[in-house]
């Protein structure tokens, strides 16, 4: 069942939480490297959990990770790692926390080499999911197939965030750059 359809059958409280993400963020392009990093961290933290858990903890993540400021997170020390492990407002998993910090450093390096993380993504677009997964596994930490798929779908680089009968679908298409309409 698509995310669009799943929301329809949720309780009012759950529907409000998911609909805000679905209608305004899911599948829409992101042009800010800090926000791209945010989405990657959230997708990594979702592994093994429900997306609803992550949506409920998003504010906690933003607070704990200094609003996903890449330079700040990349400079985190062992004391910051311990602080994050003790923070009940996020997912307290050492591997995921270490991946976030390491991936912040990787994104900064890619930004320095390509002008931005978004430019690096654009440089590799379009690719089928399997090639994206190989590239991400080679480049980032804690990025398996499902994480890469959801991350790239959620930022509009892979199709599938919305079905063509979803009310938000045309808004997503309108938000994408013209070159993205012709590519998988």
C-alpha positions as CSV (number, residue, x, y, z in Angstrom):
1,X,0.0,0.0,0.0
2,X,1.3,3.5,-0.9
3,X,2.1,6.0,1.8
4,X,-0.7,8.2,0.2
5,X,-3.3,5.5,0.8
6,X,-2.0,4.4,4.2
7,X,-2.6,7.9,5.6
8,X,-6.3,7.7,4.7
9,X,-6.9,4.8,7.1
10,X,-5.0,6.4,10.1
11,X,-6.6,7.9,13.2
12,X,-7.0,11.6,13.3
13,X,-3.9,12.2,15.4
14,X,-1.7,9.9,13.4
15,X,-3.1,11.3,10.1
16,X,-2.2,14.9,11.1
17,X,1.4,13.9,11.9
18,X,1.9,11.9,8.7
19,X,-0.1,14.3,6.4
20,X,2.1,17.3,7.4
21,X,5.2,15.4,6.2
22,X,3.5,13.7,3.2
23,X,1.9,16.9,1.9
24,X,4.7,19.4,2.3
25,X,8.0,17.4,2.4
26,X,7.9,13.9,1.1
27,X,9.2,13.7,-2.5
28,X,9.9,17.4,-2.7
29,X,13.4,18.6,-3.7
30,X,15.6,19.9,-1.0
31,X,18.1,22.6,-1.9
32,X,19.8,23.1,1.4
33,X,22.7,20.8,2.3
34,X,21.9,20.9,6.1
35,X,18.3,19.8,5.3
36,X,19.6,17.1,3.0
37,X,21.8,15.9,5.8
38,X,18.8,16.1,8.2
39,X,16.7,13.8,5.9
40,X,19.6,11.4,5.6
41,X,20.1,11.2,9.4
42,X,16.3,10.7,9.9
43,X,16.2,7.9,7.3
44,X,19.2,6.2,8.9
45,X,17.6,6.4,12.3
46,X,14.3,5.0,10.9
47,X,16.1,1.7,10.2
48,X,14.3,-1.0,12.2
49,X,11.7,1.4,13.5
50,X,8.5,3.0,12.1
51,X,8.6,6.3,10.3
52,X,6.0,7.5,12.8
53,X,8.6,7.2,15.6
54,X,11.0,9.4,13.6
55,X,8.3,12.0,12.9
56,X,7.5,12.2,16.6
57,X,11.2,12.6,17.4
58,X,12.1,15.1,14.7
59,X,12.2,18.1,17.0
60,X,14.4,16.1,19.4
61,X,16.7,15.3,16.5
62,X,16.9,18.9,15.4
63,X,17.7,20.0,19.0
64,X,20.2,17.2,19.6
65,X,22.1,17.7,16.3
66,X,22.3,21.5,16.4
67,X,19.5,21.8,13.7
68,X,21.7,19.6,11.5
69,X,24.3,22.2,10.9
70,X,26.9,20.2,9.0
71,X,30.0,22.1,10.3
72,X,28.8,21.8,13.9
73,X,28.0,18.1,13.7
74,X,31.2,17.3,11.8
75,X,33.2,18.8,14.7
76,X,31.4,16.7,17.3
77,X,33.7,15.2,20.0
78,X,33.5,12.1,22.0
79,X,31.7,14.2,24.6
80,X,29.0,15.0,22.0
81,X,28.7,11.3,21.1
82,X,28.1,10.5,24.8
83,X,25.6,13.4,25.1
84,X,23.7,12.0,22.1
85,X,23.7,8.5,23.5
86,X,22.1,9.9,26.7
87,X,19.4,11.9,24.9
88,X,16.0,10.3,25.1
89,X,14.7,12.7,22.5
90,X,16.4,10.8,19.7
91,X,17.3,7.2,18.8
92,X,20.2,6.3,21.1
93,X,22.1,3.9,18.9
94,X,25.9,4.3,18.8
95,X,26.2,3.1,15.2
96,X,23.6,5.6,14.0
97,X,25.1,8.4,16.0
98,X,28.6,7.6,14.7
99,X,27.2,7.4,11.1
100,X,25.6,10.9,11.4
101,X,28.9,12.4,12.5
102,X,31.0,10.6,9.9
103,X,28.4,11.4,7.2
104,X,28.5,15.1,8.1
105,X,32.2,15.1,7.4
106,X,31.6,13.2,4.1
107,X,29.0,15.7,3.0
108,X,31.3,18.6,3.8
109,X,34.0,17.0,1.7
110,X,31.6,16.4,-1.2
111,X,30.4,20.0,-0.9
112,X,33.9,21.3,-1.0
113,X,34.6,19.2,-4.1
114,X,31.3,19.8,-5.9
115,X,30.0,23.1,-4.6
116,X,27.2,21.4,-2.5
117,X,25.9,18.0,-1.6
118,X,22.9,18.7,-3.9
119,X,25.4,19.2,-6.8
120,X,27.0,15.9,-6.0
121,X,23.6,14.2,-6.1
122,X,22.8,15.9,-9.4
123,X,26.1,14.8,-10.8
124,X,25.0,11.2,-10.3
125,X,21.4,11.6,-11.4
126,X,19.8,9.7,-12.9
127,X,20.8,6.2,-11.7
128,X,18.7,3.2,-11.0
129,X,18.2,2.3,-7.3
130,X,20.9,-0.4,-7.4
131,X,23.6,1.9,-8.6
132,X,22.6,4.6,-6.1
133,X,22.9,2.0,-3.3
134,X,26.4,0.9,-4.4
135,X,27.4,4.6,-4.6
136,X,26.0,5.4,-1.1
137,X,27.5,2.3,0.5
138,X,30.9,3.3,-1.0
139,X,30.5,6.9,0.2
140,X,28.5,7.0,3.4
141,X,28.1,4.9,6.6
142,X,24.9,3.0,7.6
143,X,23.3,3.3,4.1
144,X,21.7,0.1,3.1
145,X,19.3,-0.4,0.2
146,X,16.1,0.6,2.0
147,X,17.7,3.7,3.6
148,X,19.1,4.8,0.3
149,X,15.8,4.2,-1.5
150,X,13.7,6.1,1.1
151,X,16.2,8.9,1.3
152,X,16.3,9.4,-2.5
153,X,12.6,9.0,-2.9
154,X,11.9,11.4,-0.1
155,X,14.0,14.1,-1.9
156,X,12.7,13.4,-5.4
157,X,15.7,11.6,-6.9
158,X,13.9,8.2,-7.2
159,X,10.2,7.8,-8.2
160,X,7.6,6.3,-5.9
161,X,7.0,8.9,-3.1
162,X,3.5,9.6,-4.5
163,X,1.2,7.8,-6.9
164,X,-0.1,9.7,-9.9
165,X,-3.6,9.8,-8.3
166,X,-2.3,11.3,-5.1
167,X,-3.4,14.9,-4.6
168,X,0.2,16.0,-3.8
169,X,1.7,14.4,-6.9
170,X,1.3,17.4,-9.2
171,X,2.8,19.7,-6.5
172,X,5.9,17.5,-6.3
173,X,6.3,17.6,-10.1
174,X,5.9,21.4,-10.1
175,X,8.7,21.7,-7.5
176,X,11.2,19.5,-9.4
177,X,13.6,21.1,-11.8
178,X,12.6,20.6,-15.5
179,X,15.4,18.2,-16.2
180,X,14.1,15.8,-13.5
181,X,10.8,15.2,-15.3
182,X,12.4,13.2,-18.0
183,X,14.6,11.0,-15.9
184,X,13.9,7.8,-13.8
